[in-house]
């Protein structure tokens, strides 16, 4: 049986633009706020109408994304919720 690769590389094919400049303040269930809108802007290589043909037949799509400001060299779970007393 083949094994899964140890690493995976994802290629950026689009950017998501919303009214939120940071991840803070974004509602967890944004579908409950009718006024929220965003745009998916494809890179020139992927701007092809055939790539999204039939998408209107679906009620939802899943986008794999990452905040552009979220990448950093290291991370520690102890940094979350740390308070100085």
C-alpha positions as CSV (number, residue, x, y, z in Angstrom):
1,X,0.0,0.0,0.0
2,X,1.4,3.4,-0.9
3,X,2.2,5.8,1.9
4,X,1.2,9.4,2.1
5,X,3.9,12.0,1.4
6,X,5.7,13.5,4.4
7,X,5.3,17.0,3.0
8,X,2.9,18.7,0.7
9,X,3.4,21.9,-1.3
10,X,0.4,24.0,-2.1
11,X,0.5,26.6,-4.9
12,X,-1.2,29.9,-4.5
13,X,-3.8,30.2,-7.4
14,X,-5.9,33.0,-5.9
15,X,-6.2,35.6,-3.2
16,X,-9.2,36.3,-1.0
17,X,-10.1,39.9,-0.4
18,X,-12.5,40.9,2.4
19,X,-13.2,43.9,4.5
20,X,-11.1,42.5,7.4
21,X,-7.5,43.7,7.6
22,X,-6.6,41.0,10.2
23,X,-8.1,37.8,11.5
24,X,-9.5,39.4,14.6
25,X,-13.1,40.5,14.4
26,X,-14.1,37.9,11.8
27,X,-17.3,36.2,13.0
28,X,-17.0,32.5,13.5
29,X,-20.2,31.9,11.6
30,X,-20.0,34.5,9.0
31,X,-22.9,33.0,7.1
32,X,-25.2,34.5,9.7
33,X,-24.2,38.1,8.6
34,X,-25.8,38.8,5.2
35,X,-23.7,41.9,4.7
36,X,-20.3,40.1,4.7
37,X,-18.9,39.7,1.2
38,X,-15.5,38.7,-0.1
39,X,-13.9,38.2,-3.5
40,X,-11.7,35.4,-4.8
41,X,-9.2,36.9,-7.3
42,X,-7.4,34.3,-9.3
43,X,-3.8,34.7,-10.5
44,X,-3.6,35.3,-14.3
45,X,-2.6,31.7,-15.0
46,X,-5.9,30.5,-13.4
47,X,-8.3,33.1,-14.7
48,X,-10.3,30.7,-16.9
49,X,-14.1,30.6,-16.9
50,X,-14.0,26.8,-17.4
51,X,-12.3,26.4,-14.0
52,X,-15.5,27.6,-12.2
53,X,-18.1,26.4,-14.7
54,X,-21.0,24.8,-12.8
55,X,-20.0,26.2,-9.4
56,X,-23.3,28.0,-9.2
57,X,-25.0,24.6,-8.8
58,X,-23.5,24.2,-5.4
59,X,-24.6,25.9,-2.1
60,X,-21.1,25.8,-0.6
61,X,-17.5,25.6,-1.5
62,X,-14.4,24.9,0.6
63,X,-11.4,27.2,0.3
64,X,-8.0,26.2,1.7
65,X,-6.5,29.5,2.9
66,X,-3.9,31.1,5.1
67,X,-3.8,34.6,6.5
68,X,-1.0,36.4,4.7
69,X,0.3,37.8,8.0
70,X,0.1,34.5,9.8
71,X,3.4,33.0,8.6
72,X,6.2,33.1,11.1
73,X,9.3,31.1,11.8
74,X,8.3,29.6,15.1
75,X,5.2,29.1,17.2
76,X,4.6,28.0,20.8
77,X,1.2,27.0,22.3
78,X,2.3,28.8,25.5
79,X,2.1,32.1,23.7
80,X,-1.7,31.8,23.4
81,X,-3.6,33.4,26.3
82,X,-0.4,34.2,28.2
83,X,-1.1,36.9,30.8
84,X,1.4,38.8,32.9
85,X,0.3,39.2,36.5
